[in-house]
């Protein structure tokens, strides 16, 4: 899941969620989390859509005849030059294989599975649904520690209004409340 933070995917996901919020008429002041919006709409996340498109294209190319340009490019290697040292950018096939692995499809047998188009589509759709559920549960679990931490610190604040006994979280909150 670490490759999901790539700039292109992240900006596309941000645009997707902002568009959904705009269509639904939800503003940022409503304080609705993205994890709560997507299940409500029934739409998958952009990460799931990217995975779906990449893995479908990978299986499509696999089923092509040998000698066609897309298949040669996908399986080709650079003959005259080495890749740079350090952490080089991933090739398209490597990203697709990470998607296959993230969807819990066995990487050693995906080619045999992709050869049967109907079976591959059923398997892929099933694994995409479980992958989407994993993403949503991870997104729902992520803010939980922050809320627990902030709720424990809020109970011990010393900024209380002397008129209405309201608990303010900082001195500037107390000042603006008064």
C-alpha positions in Angstrom: 0.0 0.0 0.0 3.0 2.3 0.2 2.9 3.0 -3.6 -0.6 4.4 -3.3 0.8 7.7 -2.1 2.2 8.5 -5.6 1.5 12.1 -6.6 -0.8 11.4 -9.5 -3.0 8.9 -7.7 -3.2 11.1 -4.7 -4.2 14.2 -6.6 -6.7 12.2 -8.7 -8.2 10.8 -5.5 -8.4 14.3 -4.0 -10.2 15.6 -7.1 -12.6 12.7 -7.1 -13.6 13.1 -3.5 -13.9 16.9 -3.8 -16.2 16.4 -6.8 -18.4 13.9 -5.0 -18.6 16.3 -2.0 -19.6 19.2 -4.3 -22.2 17.1 -6.0 -23.7 16.0 -2.7 -23.6 19.6 -1.4 -21.3 18.8 1.5 -18.9 21.6 2.5 -15.7 21.3 4.4 -17.4 22.9 7.4 -19.7 19.9 7.7 -16.7 17.9 8.9 -17.7 14.7 7.1 -14.8 12.3 6.5 -14.0 10.8 3.1 -14.3 7.3 4.5 -17.9 8.1 5.3 -18.8 9.6 2.0 -17.7 6.9 -0.4 -19.8 4.0 1.1 -22.8 6.4 1.1 -22.4 6.9 -2.6 -21.6 3.3 -3.5 -18.6 4.4 -5.6 -15.2 2.8 -5.3 -12.2 4.9 -4.4 -9.8 6.1 -7.1 -7.1 3.7 -5.9 -9.5 0.8 -6.5 -10.3 2.1 -10.0 -6.6 2.6 -10.8 -5.9 -1.0 -9.7 -8.8 -2.3 -11.7 -7.7 -0.6 -14.9 -4.0 -1.6 -14.5 -4.7 -5.2 -13.8 -7.3 -5.5 -16.6 -4.8 -4.0 -19.0 -2.1 -6.4 -17.8 -4.4 -9.4 -18.4 -5.4 -8.0 -21.8 -1.8 -7.7 -22.9 -1.0 -11.2 -21.6 -3.8 -12.7 -23.8 -2.3 -11.0 -26.9 -0.3 -12.9 -29.4 3.4 -12.8 -29.1 5.2 -10.2 -31.3 2.7 -7.4 -30.9 4.1 -4.1 -29.9 2.2 -3.6 -26.5 3.3 -7.0 -25.3 6.9 -6.5 -26.4 7.0 -3.2 -24.7 5.5 -4.5 -21.4 7.9 -7.5 -21.3 10.9 -5.7 -22.7 14.1 -4.7 -20.9 16.6 -2.0 -21.7 19.6 -3.7 -23.3 22.1 -0.9 -23.4 21.6 0.9 -20.1 21.2 0.0 -16.4 18.6 1.5 -14.2 20.0 4.2 -11.8 21.1 3.2 -8.3 19.0 4.0 -5.3 15.2 3.6 -5.5 14.3 3.9 -9.1 10.8 4.5 -10.3 8.8 1.4 -10.8 8.1 0.1 -14.2 4.5 -0.3 -15.3 4.6 -4.0 -15.0 6.0 -3.8 -11.5 3.2 -1.5 -10.4 0.7 -3.9 -11.9 2.3 -6.9 -10.1 2.0 -4.9 -6.9 -1.6 -4.4 -7.6 -2.1 -8.1 -8.2 -0.3 -8.8 -4.9 -2.3 -6.2 -3.0 -5.5 -7.8 -4.3 -4.4 -11.1 -2.8 -4.2 -12.8 -6.2 -1.5 -15.4 -6.2 1.3 -13.8 -8.3 2.6 -17.2 -9.6 -0.7 -18.3 -11.0 -2.3 -15.0 -12.3 -1.2 -15.8 -15.9 -3.1 -19.1 -15.9 -6.1 -17.3 -14.4 -5.9 -14.4 -16.8 -6.0 -16.8 -19.8 -9.7 -17.5 -19.1 -11.2 -14.1 -19.6 -14.6 -14.8 -17.9 -13.1 -16.5 -14.9 -10.5 -13.7 -14.6 -13.2 -10.9 -14.6 -15.1 -12.7 -11.9 -12.0 -13.3 -9.7 -10.8 -9.7 -10.3 -14.2 -8.2 -9.3 -14.4 -10.3 -6.2 -10.8 -9.4 -5.1 -11.5 -5.7 -5.9 -14.5 -5.7 -3.6 -12.5 -7.2 -0.7 -9.6 -4.8 -1.5 -12.0 -1.8 -1.3 -13.3 -3.1 2.0 -9.7 -3.2 3.3 -9.0 0.3 2.1 -12.2 1.6 3.8 -11.5 -0.2 7.1 -7.9 1.1 7.1 -9.2 4.6 6.4 -11.9 4.3 9.2 -9.3 3.0 11.7 -6.7 5.7 10.9 -8.3 8.7 12.7 -9.3 6.6 15.7 -6.0 7.1 17.6 -6.1 10.9 17.0 -9.6 11.1 18.4 -8.7 9.1 21.5 -5.6 11.2 22.1 -7.4 14.5 21.6 -10.4 13.5 23.8 -8.1 12.5 26.7 -6.3 15.8 26.5 -9.5 17.8 26.3 -10.8 16.4 29.6 -7.9 18.0 31.4 -7.9 21.5 30.0 -7.7 24.5 32.2 -9.4 26.9 30.0 -13.0 27.2 31.3 -15.4 30.0 30.8 -16.3 31.6 34.2 -19.8 32.6 32.9 -21.1 29.3 31.3 -18.4 26.8 32.4 -17.6 25.9 28.8 -14.5 23.9 28.3 -12.2 25.6 25.8 -9.2 23.9 24.4 -6.8 26.8 24.4 -6.5 30.4 25.6 -7.4 31.8 22.2 -10.5 29.6 22.2 -11.5 31.0 25.6 -10.8 34.6 24.4 -12.9 34.2 21.2 -15.6 32.5 23.2 -15.9 35.5 25.6 
